[in-house]
Amino acid sequence: MSDPSSINSDPTIATDLTGFDGPTLVNDLNRLLRLRTTPIGMKMFKTRADMEAIPRIRRPKEIHTTDQIVGQASRNGWTVGITMDDLVGAQCGTVLGLHPADEQWLSGDRMAGVWFQNQEEAARHQASMDVVAFGQFEAMAVSPLASGRLDPPDICLIYATPAQMILFINGLQWTGYRKLDWGCVGESACADSWGRALKTGEPSLSIPCFAERRYGGVMEDELLMAIPPRFLPKVIAGLEALSSNGLRYPIAQYGVNNDVRAGMGISYG
């Protein structure tokens, strides 16, 4: 019997990513959910040279936020690699483990009086963030999942509307069910998505924050799922099963005034 406390115990989750087929998975996601934003992968690299060896990779010529780098992959379809030198500051780099969570970063002094009432509140925010441990990596790259250039990525980033996202989660829960619990740090919500997923290896849902929407091009009706690639075949299989039961996207409106019994009988047995 599987351990209900961990979704990783589900035997339907892939353990061998040899031959990971990004293009087919993306086609399946688009067919089942009609995603409008390009699904992308993110991968961490021990050295800058390893990152720069990725085929057709772009390197920034200007200083950016990580939100912008992710947006260049998901909105423009680019393959982009960065080091800490390409990022605007410690907040972005620390989430990826490219900068230490040092005393100044933990103080939250730059957010005090802006995002939080005082430095004490800002420090509590910083301490709550999920970040990758410093010292493991020098670089990161993002690329459309269908390109296959990261082969495979550490995590996949899927942007979707709430209606698309709940069906994505339903697909994830089709087998090996467990309740999924996520948090919200507020500003710096990248810690809730790619920070947490890279740190824990678990699917991680976030409400993209002000910075992600202002600088990263995230639409106002989009949520973000950061998920290790081994989960995607399981999600697709779950979505296929739900679709065969008539539970598919787009979700047809039944009507707020109709007698509900016929519809409930179809959807809930």
N, C-alpha and C positions, 0 to 999 in steps of 0.2 A: 504493500500500500504506500502511495506517495505521501511525502511530508507536506501537509497543507500550508505550512508556514513559508514555503519557498516555491516560487513558480519554476525555479531551475530544476526541481525534482520531477517535473513532468517528462515522461519518457518520449513524448512526441517532439520535444525541443531538440533541434539538431546539435550534435556534439562535434561533428567533423565538418568543417567549412571548406574542405577541398572541393574545388569545382563550384564554389558559390556562384549562382547564376543571377546576378543583379538585374540584367535586362528583363528576364522572364518574370522575376518578382515584381518589378516596376510595372510591367504590362498587366500583371494580375491585379495589382493594387489599383491601377487606373481603370481597369475593366469593372472591378467590384465597387470602387468608391468614387470614381470620376474625379480624382484629385486634380486641382488646378495649379498646384505648385510642385516643382520638381523635387522628388525624393532624393536626398543626398546622403553621402557617407562622410564620416569624420575619422581620421586616423592620426594617432600620435606616433612620433618618431624619436628614436634615441639621439640621432644626430641630424644636423641640418643637411648634410650630404645625402643621407638616406631619403629625406623629404624631397630634395631637389632632383633626385634620380627618377621621380615619378614622371611618366611620359606626358609631354605637353603641359607641364605645370607652369602656372603664372606666379610671379613674385610681385608683391606690391611695390609701387614706386612712391607711394605716399603713406602717411601714418593713418591707421584705421582702428576701429573697434573690432572685436571679434564678431559682433553682430553684423558688421558690414562684410566681413570675409565670408561668413555663412550665407549672407544674402547674395553675394556674388556667385556662389554655387547654386543656391536654390532659385534665385530670380533670373540670373544671367546664363546659367548653365556652364559656368567656368570651373576649372580645376585650379585651386589656389593653395599655396603653401605659405606659412608664416613662421617666424621666430618671435621672441619677445621684442626684438628691436623694431618690429613692424607695428606694434600695438601702442595705443595712445597712453596706456598706463597700467598700473599694477592690478587694478580691478579685473580687467580682462585676462591678463596673464596668469593670475593666481588661480582662477577657476580651472585653467588647463594644466596647472602644475609647472608653468614656465617661469613663475615668479614665486618666491617664498611667501607664505602667510606670516610675515614678520610683524613686529610690534606696531609699526606705523600702519600697516594694512589692517591689522586687527582693531586699531583704534577707531577706524571709520571717520577720521577727522574731516575728510573732504565731503562727507555726506551730512555731517552735523549741521542742523539749521537749514538744510536744503531738503533732504528726504526724510529726516527724522528730527525730532524736537531739539535734541541735544546730543552730545558726544556719547553719553551713556547708552542712549537708545541706538545710536549708530553702531556702537561697538557690539551690542547684542545682536544686531543684524548681521554684522560680519562673522561673528562666531557661529551663527546658525547656518551658514552657507556650506553646501557640499562642494568640495574642491579636490582636485587630483593632487596627490602628495608631490611635493617639490623634489627635483633632483633626478627624476626618471627620464625626462624627455627634454629635447632641445627645440623641437619643431612640431607643427601640426599641419595637416592638409585636409581640405574638403573637396568633394567632387560629386557630380551627379552619379547616383547609384548605378544607373544604366551604363555608364561609361566603362565600368570594370577596372578603373585605373588604381583603385586602392586595394583591391584583391586579397582579402576582403577588408572593409573598414572595421574599425573598433566598434563604432555605433552607427546607426542610421537615424537620420532626422526626417520626420514625416510631419509636414504641416497639413492641417485639415480643419474644416469647420466643426463645430460641436456635434452636428448630426453625423458627419463622417467619422468623427473620432469615437463616438460611443459605439458605433458598429465595429470599428477597428478593435476596440477594447472587448466587445462581445466576442469577436473572433478569437482574440487572445485567451479568453476565458472558456471557450467551447470545451476544451479538455484541460485536465489538471487545474480545475477551478480553485481560485482563492480570491478573497477580497483584496483589492489593490488600494493601497493607501499612499497618498502623496502629500507633500506640503507646499507651502507658498512663502518664499522669503520676501515677496514684493519686488522692489527694484533689485536688479541683478538676478532676474529669474533664470538666466542661463545656468545658474547653479542648480536649479530645480530640474533642468533638462539635461544638457550635455555634461555638466559637472557631476550630477548624481549618477547618470548612466555610466560614465567613464569610471567613476569611483567604485560603484557597487556591482556593475554588470547586470543591473535590473532595468526593465522598462521604466521610463520616467516621464511623466506627463507634466507640462507646465502651462501656465497662462503667460505668454510672452509679455515682457514688461515694456515700459515707456521707451527705454533705449533700443530694444529690439525692434519696436515699431517705428521709431523716429529714424534710426540709423540703419537698421537691417532690412527695411522694406516689408516687415510682417504686416499683413492686413489686419484690420480691426476685428474681424470675425474668425481669426485663425487661432487654434491651439497648436502646441508642438509636442510631439512624442519623440523622445530620444530612446532608441531601443537597440540592443545588440543584434547583429544580423542573424544569429542562430534562431531567434524567435520568429522571424518573418515567415518561413514556411508553415509554421504552426498557425500564425494569424491568417494566412491565405486559406489554409484548410478549414479553419473555423468559419471564415467568411463564405466559403463555398457551401458549407453545410447550412449556414443560416439562410443563404440565398435560396437553397433548394426548399427551405421551409417557408419561403415567401417573405423573409425578413431581410430586405435589401435596400440599397441606396439607389435613387432618392426615396425617402420615406413618404409614401403617398398619404396625403391628408384624408382622414376619415370623415371629419366634420364634427363640430362641437355639439350639434343639435340632434344628431342621428341616434337611433336606438343602437346601443353599443354591443348588444349580445352577438350579432352575427360576426362582427369584426373580431371580438375577443375570442370567439370560438375558433377562428382560423389561426390567430397569432399565439394563443396560449393553450390550445388543446381542450 
